[in-house]
Amino acid sequence: MNGSTDTRVAVISIIVEEPSCVPAINDILHDAADAIIGRMGIPYREKNISIISVVVDAQQDVINNISGRLGRLSGATVKTAYSKK
């Protein structure tokens, strides 16, 4: 699936405001492991939040599914930016 012409690269940004949602985030990302190129997490202790960036290469519907599942979690804010290609 990755790297083919019918896939897109996207960055899924997650701001975690409630640590209780972290296990659910990890479960969703584990389920999407085949689509993930890389992941970076930054704890921002001054604001008591964490920021996670996940880069994926997958079909549009797969990216939408991952983003949608993450976006429905209470305690996290999710935004996705897509490549034009």
PDB file of N, CA, C and O in Angstrom, chain B, residues numbered from 101:
ATOM      1  N   MET B 101       0.826  -1.193   0.000  1.00  0.00           N
ATOM      2  CA  MET B 101       0.000   0.000   0.000  1.00  0.00           C
ATOM      3  C   MET B 101       0.862   1.245   0.000  1.00  0.00           C
ATOM      4  O   MET B 101       0.592   2.160  -0.777  1.00  0.00           O
ATOM      5  N   ASN B 102       1.863   1.322   0.815  1.00  0.00           N
ATOM      6  CA  ASN B 102       2.673   2.540   0.929  1.00  0.00           C
ATOM      7  C   ASN B 102       3.490   2.777  -0.326  1.00  0.00           C
ATOM      8  O   ASN B 102       4.011   1.843  -0.936  1.00  0.00           O
ATOM      9  N   GLY B 103       3.592   4.046  -0.699  1.00  0.00           N
ATOM     10  CA  GLY B 103       4.431   4.424  -1.810  1.00  0.00           C
ATOM     11  C   GLY B 103       3.763   4.337  -3.169  1.00  0.00           C
ATOM     12  O   GLY B 103       4.331   4.824  -4.147  1.00  0.00           O
ATOM     13  N   SER B 104       2.590   3.742  -3.275  1.00  0.00           N
ATOM     14  CA  SER B 104       1.942   3.635  -4.570  1.00  0.00           C
ATOM     15  C   SER B 104       1.308   4.978  -4.941  1.00  0.00           C
ATOM     16  O   SER B 104       1.178   5.873  -4.105  1.00  0.00           O
ATOM     17  N   THR B 105       0.921   5.094  -6.200  1.00  0.00           N
ATOM     18  CA  THR B 105       0.397   6.375  -6.686  1.00  0.00           C
ATOM     19  C   THR B 105      -0.983   6.700  -6.140  1.00  0.00           C
ATOM     20  O   THR B 105      -1.402   7.856  -6.204  1.00  0.00           O
ATOM     21  N   ASP B 106      -1.708   5.717  -5.601  1.00  0.00           N
ATOM     22  CA  ASP B 106      -3.035   6.007  -5.073  1.00  0.00           C
ATOM     23  C   ASP B 106      -3.016   6.299  -3.575  1.00  0.00           C
ATOM     24  O   ASP B 106      -4.055   6.277  -2.916  1.00  0.00           O
ATOM     25  N   THR B 107      -1.834   6.571  -3.049  1.00  0.00           N
ATOM     26  CA  THR B 107      -1.728   6.937  -1.639  1.00  0.00           C
ATOM     27  C   THR B 107      -1.321   8.398  -1.523  1.00  0.00           C
ATOM     28  O   THR B 107      -0.829   9.011  -2.470  1.00  0.00           O
ATOM     29  N   ARG B 108      -1.544   8.929  -0.334  1.00  0.00           N
ATOM     30  CA  ARG B 108      -1.137  10.309  -0.050  1.00  0.00           C
ATOM     31  C   ARG B 108      -0.323  10.312   1.232  1.00  0.00           C
ATOM     32  O   ARG B 108      -0.460   9.435   2.084  1.00  0.00           O
ATOM     33  N   VAL B 109       0.510  11.302   1.341  1.00  0.00           N
ATOM     34  CA  VAL B 109       1.253  11.522   2.583  1.00  0.00           C
ATOM     35  C   VAL B 109       0.491  12.570   3.375  1.00  0.00           C
ATOM     36  O   VAL B 109       0.021  13.566   2.825  1.00  0.00           O
ATOM     37  N   ALA B 110       0.379  12.331   4.666  1.00  0.00           N
ATOM     38  CA  ALA B 110      -0.320  13.273   5.540  1.00  0.00           C
ATOM     39  C   ALA B 110       0.370  13.306   6.894  1.00  0.00           C
ATOM     40  O   ALA B 110       1.048  12.359   7.294  1.00  0.00           O
ATOM     41  N   VAL B 111       0.179  14.420   7.586  1.00  0.00           N
ATOM     42  CA  VAL B 111       0.643  14.555   8.968  1.00  0.00           C
ATOM     43  C   VAL B 111      -0.587  14.689   9.847  1.00  0.00           C
ATOM     44  O   VAL B 111      -1.410  15.586   9.662  1.00  0.00           O
ATOM     45  N   ILE B 112      -0.696  13.790  10.796  1.00  0.00           N
ATOM     46  CA  ILE B 112      -1.793  13.849  11.765  1.00  0.00           C
ATOM     47  C   ILE B 112      -1.214  14.428  13.045  1.00  0.00           C
ATOM     48  O   ILE B 112      -0.325  13.838  13.658  1.00  0.00           O
ATOM     49  N   SER B 113      -1.719  15.578  13.442  1.00  0.00           N
ATOM     50  CA  SER B 113      -1.248  16.256  14.651  1.00  0.00           C
ATOM     51  C   SER B 113      -2.249  16.034  15.770  1.00  0.00           C
ATOM     52  O   SER B 113      -3.453  16.230  15.603  1.00  0.00           O
ATOM     53  N   ILE B 114      -1.726  15.623  16.908  1.00  0.00           N
ATOM     54  CA  ILE B 114      -2.579  15.320  18.058  1.00  0.00           C
ATOM     55  C   ILE B 114      -2.085  16.128  19.249  1.00  0.00           C
ATOM     56  O   ILE B 114      -0.910  16.052  19.609  1.00  0.00           O
ATOM     57  N   ILE B 115      -2.968  16.894  19.854  1.00  0.00           N
ATOM     58  CA  ILE B 115      -2.646  17.577  21.108  1.00  0.00           C
ATOM     59  C   ILE B 115      -3.402  16.845  22.203  1.00  0.00           C
ATOM     60  O   ILE B 115      -4.632  16.786  22.200  1.00  0.00           O
ATOM     61  N   VAL B 116      -2.650  16.294  23.131  1.00  0.00           N
ATOM     62  CA  VAL B 116      -3.222  15.499  24.216  1.00  0.00           C
ATOM     63  C   VAL B 116      -3.343  16.377  25.450  1.00  0.00           C
ATOM     64  O   VAL B 116      -2.342  16.812  26.019  1.00  0.00           O
ATOM     65  N   GLU B 117      -4.582  16.631  25.858  1.00  0.00           N
ATOM     66  CA  GLU B 117      -4.828  17.458  27.039  1.00  0.00           C
ATOM     67  C   GLU B 117      -5.224  16.624  28.248  1.00  0.00           C
ATOM     68  O   GLU B 117      -5.133  17.094  29.382  1.00  0.00           O
ATOM     69  N   GLU B 118      -5.660  15.395  28.016  1.00  0.00           N
ATOM     70  CA  GLU B 118      -6.039  14.476  29.090  1.00  0.00           C
ATOM     71  C   GLU B 118      -5.229  13.189  28.935  1.00  0.00           C
ATOM     72  O   GLU B 118      -5.472  12.422  28.003  1.00  0.00           O
ATOM     73  N   PRO B 119      -4.274  12.942  29.829  1.00  0.00           N
ATOM     74  CA  PRO B 119      -3.437  11.744  29.710  1.00  0.00           C
ATOM     75  C   PRO B 119      -4.223  10.439  29.680  1.00  0.00           C
ATOM     76  O   PRO B 119      -3.708   9.425  29.207  1.00  0.00           O
ATOM     77  N   SER B 120      -5.445  10.441  30.170  1.00  0.00           N
ATOM     78  CA  SER B 120      -6.248   9.217  30.197  1.00  0.00           C
ATOM     79  C   SER B 120      -6.568   8.693  28.796  1.00  0.00           C
ATOM     80  O   SER B 120      -6.916   7.521  28.651  1.00  0.00           O
ATOM     81  N   CYS B 121      -6.459   9.540  27.752  1.00  0.00           N
ATOM     82  CA  CYS B 121      -6.765   9.085  26.394  1.00  0.00           C
ATOM     83  C   CYS B 121      -5.550   8.489  25.678  1.00  0.00           C
ATOM     84  O   CYS B 121      -5.678   7.992  24.559  1.00  0.00           O
ATOM     85  N   VAL B 122      -4.387   8.532  26.306  1.00  0.00           N
ATOM     86  CA  VAL B 122      -3.162   8.041  25.662  1.00  0.00           C
ATOM     87  C   VAL B 122      -3.234   6.551  25.304  1.00  0.00           C
ATOM     88  O   VAL B 122      -2.820   6.188  24.203  1.00  0.00           O
ATOM     89  N   PRO B 123      -3.738   5.676  26.175  1.00  0.00           N
ATOM     90  CA  PRO B 123      -3.829   4.266  25.766  1.00  0.00           C
ATOM     91  C   PRO B 123      -4.683   4.066  24.507  1.00  0.00           C
ATOM     92  O   PRO B 123      -4.346   3.239  23.660  1.00  0.00           O
ATOM     93  N   ALA B 124      -5.770   4.807  24.381  1.00  0.00           N
ATOM     94  CA  ALA B 124      -6.616   4.695  23.188  1.00  0.00           C
ATOM     95  C   ALA B 124      -5.876   5.207  21.951  1.00  0.00           C
ATOM     96  O   ALA B 124      -5.983   4.620  20.875  1.00  0.00           O
ATOM     97  N   ILE B 125      -5.128   6.299  22.106  1.00  0.00           N
ATOM     98  CA  ILE B 125      -4.320   6.816  20.984  1.00  0.00           C
ATOM     99  C   ILE B 125      -3.327   5.762  20.539  1.00  0.00           C
ATOM    100  O   ILE B 125      -3.195   5.488  19.346  1.00  0.00           O
ATOM    101  N   ASN B 126      -2.627   5.170  21.496  1.00  0.00           N
ATOM    102  CA  ASN B 126      -1.639   4.145  21.154  1.00  0.00           C
ATOM    103  C   ASN B 126      -2.278   2.941  20.478  1.00  0.00           C
ATOM    104  O   ASN B 126      -1.684   2.369  19.564  1.00  0.00           O
ATOM    105  N   ASP B 127      -3.483   2.538  20.907  1.00  0.00           N
ATOM    106  CA  ASP B 127      -4.177   1.421  20.270  1.00  0.00           C
ATOM    107  C   ASP B 127      -4.518   1.740  18.818  1.00  0.00           C
ATOM    108  O   ASP B 127      -4.335   0.901  17.936  1.00  0.00           O
ATOM    109  N   ILE B 128      -5.015   2.951  18.571  1.00  0.00           N
ATOM    110  CA  ILE B 128      -5.361   3.358  17.208  1.00  0.00           C
ATOM    111  C   ILE B 128      -4.116   3.402  16.327  1.00  0.00           C
ATOM    112  O   ILE B 128      -4.138   2.921  15.195  1.00  0.00           O
ATOM    113  N   LEU B 129      -3.040   3.974  16.840  1.00  0.00           N
ATOM    114  CA  LEU B 129      -1.811   4.057  16.058  1.00  0.00           C
ATOM    115  C   LEU B 129      -1.206   2.673  15.831  1.00  0.00           C
ATOM    116  O   LEU B 129      -0.626   2.419  14.775  1.00  0.00           O
ATOM    117  N   HIS B 130      -1.334   1.791  16.794  1.00  0.00           N
ATOM    118  CA  HIS B 130      -0.854   0.418  16.611  1.00  0.00           C
ATOM    119  C   HIS B 130      -1.620  -0.267  15.477  1.00  0.00           C
ATOM    120  O   HIS B 130      -1.028  -0.955  14.646  1.00  0.00           O
ATOM    121  N   ASP B 131      -2.942  -0.071  15.452  1.00  0.00           N
ATOM    122  CA  ASP B 131      -3.765  -0.644  14.382  1.00  0.00           C
ATOM    123  C   ASP B 131      -3.363  -0.105  13.009  1.00  0.00           C
ATOM    124  O   ASP B 131      -3.536  -0.788  12.000  1.00  0.00           O
ATOM    125  N   ALA B 132      -2.829   1.112  12.968  1.00  0.00           N
ATOM    126  CA  ALA B 132      -2.467   1.772  11.702  1.00  0.00           C
ATOM    127  C   ALA B 132      -0.974   1.661  11.393  1.00  0.00           C
ATOM    128  O   ALA B 132      -0.467   2.383  10.535  1.00  0.00           O
ATOM    129  N   ALA B 133      -0.282   0.784  12.067  1.00  0.00           N
ATOM    130  CA  ALA B 133       1.183   0.707  11.956  1.00  0.00           C
ATOM    131  C   ALA B 133       1.676   0.576  10.514  1.00  0.00           C
ATOM    132  O   ALA B 133       2.722   1.133  10.180  1.00  0.00           O
ATOM    133  N   ASP B 134       0.956  -0.139   9.655  1.00  0.00           N
ATOM    134  CA  ASP B 134       1.394  -0.324   8.265  1.00  0.00           C
ATOM    135  C   ASP B 134       1.427   0.979   7.479  1.00  0.00           C
ATOM    136  O   ASP B 134       2.172   1.093   6.506  1.00  0.00           O
ATOM    137  N   ALA B 135       0.635   1.958   7.885  1.00  0.00           N
ATOM    138  CA  ALA B 135       0.557   3.227   7.162  1.00  0.00           C
ATOM    139  C   ALA B 135       1.505   4.280   7.720  1.00  0.00           C
ATOM    140  O   ALA B 135       1.744   5.299   7.072  1.00  0.00           O
ATOM    141  N   ILE B 136       2.045   4.051   8.904  1.00  0.00           N
ATOM    142  CA  ILE B 136       2.844   5.074   9.587  1.00  0.00           C
ATOM    143  C   ILE B 136       4.290   5.062   9.106  1.00  0.00           C
ATOM    144  O   ILE B 136       4.965   4.033   9.123  1.00  0.00           O
ATOM    145  N   ILE B 137       4.750   6.248   8.673  1.00  0.00           N
ATOM    146  CA  ILE B 137       6.148   6.436   8.278  1.00  0.00           C
ATOM    147  C   ILE B 137       6.983   6.767   9.504  1.00  0.00           C
ATOM    148  O   ILE B 137       8.081   6.237   9.677  1.00  0.00           O
ATOM    149  N   GLY B 138       6.462   7.645  10.357  1.00  0.00           N
ATOM    150  CA  GLY B 138       7.186   8.047  11.555  1.00  0.00           C
ATOM    151  C   GLY B 138       6.272   8.758  12.529  1.00  0.00           C
ATOM    152  O   GLY B 138       5.178   9.207  12.187  1.00  0.00           O
ATOM    153  N   ARG B 139       6.758   8.845  13.753  1.00  0.00           N
ATOM    154  CA  ARG B 139       5.969   9.444  14.834  1.00  0.00           C
ATOM    155  C   ARG B 139       6.909  10.188  15.769  1.00  0.00           C
ATOM    156  O   ARG B 139       8.003   9.717  16.080  1.00  0.00           O
ATOM    157  N   MET B 140       6.463  11.361  16.213  1.00  0.00           N
ATOM    158  CA  MET B 140       7.253  12.137  17.170  1.00  0.00           C
ATOM    159  C   MET B 140       6.316  12.639  18.257  1.00  0.00           C
ATOM    160  O   MET B 140       5.260  13.202  17.969  1.00  0.00           O
ATOM    161  N   GLY B 141       6.704  12.435  19.489  1.00  0.00           N
ATOM    162  CA  GLY B 141       5.920  12.919  20.614  1.00  0.00           C
ATOM    163  C   GLY B 141       6.741  13.879  21.454  1.00  0.00           C
ATOM    164  O   GLY B 141       7.915  13.635  21.736  1.00  0.00           O
ATOM    165  N   ILE B 142       6.109  14.968  21.848  1.00  0.00           N
ATOM    166  CA  ILE B 142       6.797  15.993  22.643  1.00  0.00           C
ATOM    167  C   ILE B 142       5.953  16.315  23.870  1.00  0.00           C
ATOM    168  O   ILE B 142       4.846  16.837  23.739  1.00  0.00           O
ATOM    169  N   PRO B 143       6.461  16.009  25.059  1.00  0.00           N
ATOM    170  CA  PRO B 143       5.737  16.443  26.256  1.00  0.00           C
ATOM    171  C   PRO B 143       6.019  17.920  26.516  1.00  0.00           C
ATOM    172  O   PRO B 143       7.177  18.338  26.528  1.00  0.00           O
ATOM    173  N   TYR B 144       4.976  18.705  26.721  1.00  0.00           N
ATOM    174  CA  TYR B 144       5.141  20.134  27.012  1.00  0.00           C
ATOM    175  C   TYR B 144       4.677  20.341  28.448  1.00  0.00           C
ATOM    176  O   TYR B 144       3.520  20.667  28.715  1.00  0.00           O
ATOM    177  N   ARG B 145       5.608  20.141  29.349  1.00  0.00           N
ATOM    178  CA  ARG B 145       5.297  20.118  30.774  1.00  0.00           C
ATOM    179  C   ARG B 145       4.775  21.452  31.302  1.00  0.00           C
ATOM    180  O   ARG B 145       3.946  21.471  32.212  1.00  0.00           O
ATOM    181  N   GLU B 146       5.245  22.561  30.747  1.00  0.00           N
ATOM    182  CA  GLU B 146       4.780  23.880  31.202  1.00  0.00           C
ATOM    183  C   GLU B 146       3.274  24.048  31.028  1.00  0.00           C
ATOM    184  O   GLU B 146       2.625  24.716  31.833  1.00  0.00           O
ATOM    185  N   LYS B 147       2.722  23.451  29.989  1.00  0.00           N
ATOM    186  CA  LYS B 147       1.289  23.560  29.700  1.00  0.00           C
ATOM    187  C   LYS B 147       0.525  22.295  30.092  1.00  0.00           C
ATOM    188  O   LYS B 147      -0.698  22.240  29.970  1.00  0.00           O
ATOM    189  N   ASN B 148       1.254  21.281  30.564  1.00  0.00           N
ATOM    190  CA  ASN B 148       0.665  20.011  30.961  1.00  0.00           C
ATOM    191  C   ASN B 148      -0.089  19.345  29.804  1.00  0.00           C
ATOM    192  O   ASN B 148      -1.184  18.812  29.984  1.00  0.00           O
ATOM    193  N   ILE B 149       0.527  19.389  28.602  1.00  0.00           N
ATOM    194  CA  ILE B 149      -0.020  18.731  27.416  1.00  0.00           C
ATOM    195  C   ILE B 149       1.104  17.962  26.727  1.00  0.00           C
ATOM    196  O   ILE B 149       2.279  18.114  27.059  1.00  0.00           O
ATOM    197  N   SER B 150       0.719  17.144  25.774  1.00  0.00           N
ATOM    198  CA  SER B 150       1.682  16.477  24.905  1.00  0.00           C
ATOM    199  C   SER B 150       1.260  16.705  23.468  1.00  0.00           C
ATOM    200  O   SER B 150       0.071  16.804  23.164  1.00  0.00           O
ATOM    201  N   ILE B 151       2.248  16.787  22.584  1.00  0.00           N
ATOM    202  CA  ILE B 151       1.987  16.975  21.164  1.00  0.00           C
ATOM    203  C   ILE B 151       2.565  15.780  20.436  1.00  0.00           C
ATOM    204  O   ILE B 151       3.731  15.430  20.620  1.00  0.00           O
ATOM    205  N   ILE B 152       1.743  15.154  19.605  1.00  0.00           N
ATOM    206  CA  ILE B 152       2.186  13.999  18.833  1.00  0.00           C
ATOM    207  C   ILE B 152       1.969  14.305  17.354  1.00  0.00           C
ATOM    208  O   ILE B 152       0.883  14.725  16.954  1.00  0.00           O
ATOM    209  N   SER B 153       3.002  14.093  16.546  1.00  0.00           N
ATOM    210  CA  SER B 153       2.892  14.213  15.092  1.00  0.00           C
ATOM    211  C   SER B 153       3.122  12.835  14.491  1.00  0.00           C
ATOM    212  O   SER B 153       4.109  12.164  14.794  1.00  0.00           O
ATOM    213  N   VAL B 154       2.200  12.427  13.641  1.00  0.00           N
ATOM    214  CA  VAL B 154       2.286  11.120  13.001  1.00  0.00           C
ATOM    215  C   VAL B 154       2.258  11.334  11.495  1.00  0.00           C
ATOM    216  O   VAL B 154       1.320  11.935  10.970  1.00  0.00           O
ATOM    217  N   VAL B 155       3.277  10.847  10.796  1.00  0.00           N
ATOM    218  CA  VAL B 155       3.336  10.964   9.343  1.00  0.00           C
ATOM    219  C   VAL B 155       2.908   9.627   8.755  1.00  0.00           C
ATOM    220  O   VAL B 155       3.443   8.576   9.110  1.00  0.00           O
ATOM    221  N   VAL B 156       1.937   9.684   7.852  1.00  0.00           N
ATOM    222  CA  VAL B 156       1.408   8.471   7.245  1.00  0.00           C
ATOM    223  C   VAL B 156       1.469   8.545   5.728  1.00  0.00           C
ATOM    224  O   VAL B 156       1.461   9.628   5.144  1.00  0.00           O
ATOM    225  N   ASP B 157       1.529   7.384   5.101  1.00  0.00           N
ATOM    226  CA  ASP B 157       1.424   7.245   3.647  1.00  0.00           C
ATOM    227  C   ASP B 157       0.403   6.149   3.417  1.00  0.00           C
ATOM    228  O   ASP B 157       0.690   4.970   3.621  1.00  0.00           O
ATOM    229  N   ALA B 158      -0.795   6.541   2.989  1.00  0.00           N
ATOM    230  CA  ALA B 158      -1.879   5.571   2.844  1.00  0.00           C
ATOM    231  C   ALA B 158      -2.938   6.121   1.905  1.00  0.00           C
ATOM    232  O   ALA B 158      -2.880   7.278   1.488  1.00  0.00           O
ATOM    233  N   GLN B 159      -3.893   5.285   1.585  1.00  0.00           N
ATOM    234  CA  GLN B 159      -5.030   5.728   0.787  1.00  0.00           C
ATOM    235  C   GLN B 159      -5.851   6.728   1.601  1.00  0.00           C
ATOM    236  O   GLN B 159      -5.855   6.699   2.832  1.00  0.00           O
ATOM    237  N   GLN B 160      -6.532   7.598   0.894  1.00  0.00           N
ATOM    238  CA  GLN B 160      -7.309   8.667   1.530  1.00  0.00           C
ATOM    239  C   GLN B 160      -8.273   8.129   2.587  1.00  0.00           C
ATOM    240  O   GLN B 160      -8.369   8.693   3.677  1.00  0.00           O
ATOM    241  N   ASP B 161      -8.980   7.055   2.280  1.00  0.00           N
ATOM    242  CA  ASP B 161      -9.951   6.532   3.239  1.00  0.00           C
ATOM    243  C   ASP B 161      -9.293   5.974   4.495  1.00  0.00           C
ATOM    244  O   ASP B 161      -9.881   6.032   5.575  1.00  0.00           O
ATOM    245  N   VAL B 162      -8.097   5.440   4.372  1.00  0.00           N
ATOM    246  CA  VAL B 162      -7.360   4.937   5.531  1.00  0.00           C
ATOM    247  C   VAL B 162      -6.947   6.096   6.433  1.00  0.00           C
ATOM    248  O   VAL B 162      -7.089   6.024   7.653  1.00  0.00           O
ATOM    249  N   ILE B 163      -6.437   7.162   5.827  1.00  0.00           N
ATOM    250  CA  ILE B 163      -6.043   8.349   6.599  1.00  0.00           C
ATOM    251  C   ILE B 163      -7.271   8.943   7.289  1.00  0.00           C
ATOM    252  O   ILE B 163      -7.211   9.311   8.462  1.00  0.00           O
ATOM    253  N   ASN B 164      -8.374   9.036   6.564  1.00  0.00           N
ATOM    254  CA  ASN B 164      -9.608   9.566   7.148  1.00  0.00           C
ATOM    255  C   ASN B 164     -10.081   8.718   8.323  1.00  0.00           C
ATOM    256  O   ASN B 164     -10.566   9.248   9.323  1.00  0.00           O
ATOM    257  N   ASN B 165      -9.940   7.407   8.201  1.00  0.00           N
ATOM    258  CA  ASN B 165     -10.346   6.511   9.277  1.00  0.00           C
ATOM    259  C   ASN B 165      -9.492   6.727  10.522  1.00  0.00           C
ATOM    260  O   ASN B 165     -10.018   6.819  11.631  1.00  0.00           O
ATOM    261  N   ILE B 166      -8.191   6.806  10.339  1.00  0.00           N
ATOM    262  CA  ILE B 166      -7.285   7.033  11.473  1.00  0.00           C
ATOM    263  C   ILE B 166      -7.607   8.375  12.132  1.00  0.00           C
ATOM    264  O   ILE B 166      -7.770   8.451  13.350  1.00  0.00           O
ATOM    265  N   SER B 167      -7.697   9.422  11.329  1.00  0.00           N
ATOM    266  CA  SER B 167      -7.981  10.765  11.854  1.00  0.00           C
ATOM    267  C   SER B 167      -9.324  10.815  12.562  1.00  0.00           C
ATOM    268  O   SER B 167      -9.456  11.422  13.624  1.00  0.00           O
ATOM    269  N   GLY B 168     -10.318  10.169  11.963  1.00  0.00           N
ATOM    270  CA  GLY B 168     -11.653  10.167  12.553  1.00  0.00           C
ATOM    271  C   GLY B 168     -11.689   9.459  13.898  1.00  0.00           C
ATOM    272  O   GLY B 168     -12.293   9.949  14.852  1.00  0.00           O
ATOM    273  N   ARG B 169     -11.040   8.304  13.968  1.00  0.00           N
ATOM    274  CA  ARG B 169     -11.000   7.569  15.243  1.00  0.00           C
ATOM    275  C   ARG B 169     -10.294   8.385  16.316  1.00  0.00           C
ATOM    276  O   ARG B 169     -10.749   8.449  17.458  1.00  0.00           O
ATOM    277  N   LEU B 170      -9.179   9.010  15.943  1.00  0.00           N
ATOM    278  CA  LEU B 170      -8.449   9.833  16.914  1.00  0.00           C
ATOM    279  C   LEU B 170      -9.270  11.055  17.311  1.00  0.00           C
ATOM    280  O   LEU B 170      -9.294  11.434  18.482  1.00  0.00           O
ATOM    281  N   GLY B 171      -9.938  11.668  16.347  1.00  0.00           N
ATOM    282  CA  GLY B 171     -10.709  12.876  16.596  1.00  0.00           C
ATOM    283  C   GLY B 171     -11.904  12.674  17.503  1.00  0.00           C
ATOM    284  O   GLY B 171     -12.374  13.623  18.130  1.00  0.00           O
ATOM    285  N   ARG B 172     -12.397  11.459  17.583  1.00  0.00           N
ATOM    286  CA  ARG B 172     -13.537  11.169  18.449  1.00  0.00           C
ATOM    287  C   ARG B 172     -13.139  10.943  19.906  1.00  0.00           C
ATOM    288  O   ARG B 172     -14.007  10.802  20.767  1.00  0.00           O
ATOM    289  N   LEU B 173     -11.845  10.907  20.188  1.00  0.00           N
ATOM    290  CA  LEU B 173     -11.394  10.689  21.562  1.00  0.00           C
ATOM    291  C   LEU B 173     -11.571  11.953  22.395  1.00  0.00           C
ATOM    292  O   LEU B 173     -11.199  13.047  21.972  1.00  0.00           O
ATOM    293  N   SER B 174     -12.131  11.789  23.560  1.00  0.00           N
ATOM    294  CA  SER B 174     -12.238  12.898  24.496  1.00  0.00           C
ATOM    295  C   SER B 174     -10.872  13.135  25.114  1.00  0.00           C
ATOM    296  O   SER B 174     -10.207  12.189  25.537  1.00  0.00           O
ATOM    297  N   GLY B 175     -10.451  14.388  25.170  1.00  0.00           N
ATOM    298  CA  GLY B 175      -9.160  14.721  25.759  1.00  0.00           C
ATOM    299  C   GLY B 175      -8.049  14.939  24.762  1.00  0.00           C
ATOM    300  O   GLY B 175      -6.909  15.197  25.145  1.00  0.00           O
ATOM    301  N   ALA B 176      -8.373  14.836  23.468  1.00  0.00           N
ATOM    302  CA  ALA B 176      -7.368  15.057  22.421  1.00  0.00           C
ATOM    303  C   ALA B 176      -7.980  15.898  21.310  1.00  0.00           C
ATOM    304  O   ALA B 176      -9.160  15.764  20.987  1.00  0.00           O
ATOM    305  N   THR B 177      -7.155  16.770  20.730  1.00  0.00           N
ATOM    306  CA  THR B 177      -7.538  17.559  19.567  1.00  0.00           C
ATOM    307  C   THR B 177      -6.702  17.072  18.396  1.00  0.00           C
ATOM    308  O   THR B 177      -5.485  16.928  18.520  1.00  0.00           O
ATOM    309  N   VAL B 178      -7.344  16.815  17.254  1.00  0.00           N
ATOM    310  CA  VAL B 178      -6.665  16.208  16.110  1.00  0.00           C
ATOM    311  C   VAL B 178      -6.905  17.035  14.852  1.00  0.00           C
ATOM    312  O   VAL B 178      -8.033  17.441  14.569  1.00  0.00           O
ATOM    313  N   LYS B 179      -5.837  17.279  14.104  1.00  0.00           N
ATOM    314  CA  LYS B 179      -5.919  17.943  12.793  1.00  0.00           C
ATOM    315  C   LYS B 179      -5.021  17.184  11.833  1.00  0.00           C
ATOM    316  O   LYS B 179      -3.983  16.649  12.222  1.00  0.00           O
ATOM    317  N   THR B 180      -5.431  17.146  10.582  1.00  0.00           N
ATOM    318  CA  THR B 180      -4.660  16.419   9.571  1.00  0.00           C
ATOM    319  C   THR B 180      -4.354  17.337   8.391  1.00  0.00           C
ATOM    320  O   THR B 180      -5.227  18.037   7.880  1.00  0.00           O
ATOM    321  N   ALA B 181      -3.096  17.315   7.978  1.00  0.00           N
ATOM    322  CA  ALA B 181      -2.663  18.074   6.799  1.00  0.00           C
ATOM    323  C   ALA B 181      -2.222  17.071   5.736  1.00  0.00           C
ATOM    324  O   ALA B 181      -1.435  16.167   6.019  1.00  0.00           O
ATOM    325  N   TYR B 182      -2.735  17.232   4.501  1.00  0.00           N
ATOM    326  CA  TYR B 182      -2.469  16.301   3.412  1.00  0.00           C
ATOM    327  C   TYR B 182      -1.518  16.895   2.388  1.00  0.00           C
ATOM    328  O   TYR B 182      -1.521  18.101   2.144  1.00  0.00           O
ATOM    329  N   SER B 183      -0.708  16.036   1.795  1.00  0.00           N
ATOM    330  CA  SER B 183       0.113  16.462   0.665  1.00  0.00           C
ATOM    331  C   SER B 183      -0.797  16.679  -0.533  1.00  0.00           C
ATOM    332  O   SER B 183      -1.892  16.119  -0.593  1.00  0.00           O
ATOM    333  N   LYS B 184      -0.355  17.477  -1.476  1.00  0.00           N
ATOM    334  CA  LYS B 184      -1.157  17.721  -2.676  1.00  0.00           C
ATOM    335  C   LYS B 184      -1.006  16.585  -3.685  1.00  0.00           C
ATOM    336  O   LYS B 184      -1.839  16.440  -4.580  1.00  0.00           O
ATOM    337  N   LYS B 185       0.025  15.798  -3.553  1.00  0.00           N
ATOM    338  CA  LYS B 185       0.274  14.685  -4.498  1.00  0.00           C
ATOM    339  C   LYS B 185      -0.252  13.395  -3.952  1.00  0.00           C
ATOM    340  O   LYS B 185      -0.134  12.356  -4.601  1.00  0.00           O
TER     341      LYS B 185
END
